[in-house]
Amino acid sequence: MAYSEYIADRIHQIFHEKRVNFYAKKMMGGLCFMVDDKMCCGIHYDKKRETDLLMARIGELAYEKAIHKEGCYPMDFTGRAMKGYVFVTADGFDFDEDLEYWIQLCLDFNPMAKSSKKRK
């Protein structure tokens, strides 16, 4: 199953309301939203849990507080958690205010995030 178009539309709407220049890119079996050519957030379908997850790149400082919020847990693709990234289950972003909270954390961290090296 692919990621949820409904969640993608909700994220698009938040970026548009905040007047953020972004683009969406399919990667890692989901959809990533890029801001300033850096991964900001995304949607990932978790086959084990059979649900969509919000992937949020929030940085290590915000991580310490955010990890205790409902539905939030460390992002783990390879058996090792990725620093500064979290997954959030639908319970954690079901309401628009909750989704906006996570997107704002991502946007707050984005200026400090490092860009990936461009492939030739």
N, C-alpha and C positions, 0 to 999 in steps of 0.2 A: 504494500500500500504506500502511496505517496503522501507527502505532507498535506496538511489541511489548507485548502485555498481560503477558507473562511478566516483562519488565523492570519494568513498572509495578508489578506485584505485589511484586517484590523491593524496590523503593524504598518502597512502602507498609509492608512488613514492617520495614524499618530504622527508619522514622519511628515506627512503633508500639512497637518495642523501646526506642527512645530516649525514648518518651513525648512526642513532639513534636506540638503542635497544628498541623495542616496541612489543606489541601484541595487537590484536583486540579482543574485548569481546562484545557480544551482551548483551545489558542492556537498560532499560528504553524505550523499543520499538524502539531502534536504534542500532547503533554500536559505541562503545567507544574505543578509542585508549589509551592504558595504557603504561606509561613510568615510570620505577622504581616502578612498582606496584601501581602507582597513576594515576587517571583519568587525562588525558592531554587534549583531545579534542574528538569530536564525531560528528556523523550525526544523526539527528532526523527528522522524517517526521511529519510535523505539519498538522494534519487533518483539522483544521479550515482554515488555509491559503492554504491548498492543495499544499504544497511545502516542499522541503528539506531545513533544516537549519543546519548550522554549529554551534555546541556547542563548545565554547572556554572557557577553564579555565585559565584566565589571571591574576587573583589576583586583589585586590582592588586598588593598585596604578595605574596599567595600565588601569583599568576600567574607571577611570575618563577622560582619554584622548580618549580612544577607543570608548566610548559610542557615541561620536559625529561623527564617521565615517559612511559613507553610508551603509545602511542595517543593522546596529548594534542596538540591543536593549537589555534590561535586560532579563536574562533567568528567566522564570517564569513557573514552573510546577504546583504549588499549589495555585496560587493567591498571592504569596509573592515572590518577586525577590530574587534570591540566590546571595549573596555577592561574587564578584570576578568572576562570570560567565556571559557570554553573548551568545546570539543567533545572528547569522549573516545570512541574507537572501542571495540568490544566487547573487543578484546585488553587494553584498559586497565582494564576493570571486570568481566571474566569471573568472577573469584573473588569470593566474598562479602566478603572482607577488603578487596579493591580497591574495590568499590562503596561499602563503608562508609567508606573513606578519603575518597573524593570527596564523599560526602554530608556527612561531618563538616566538610570544608573549606567547603562551602556553608553549613552551620549556624553555623560559627564566624564567617563573614562577615556573615550575615543581620542581626544587630543593628546593624551599621554601614551596611548598604545603605539607599539612599533608596527611599521608596515612590513608585510612579507616581501621578500626579495622577488623582483620581477623575473619571470622565466623568459629566456630568449627563444 
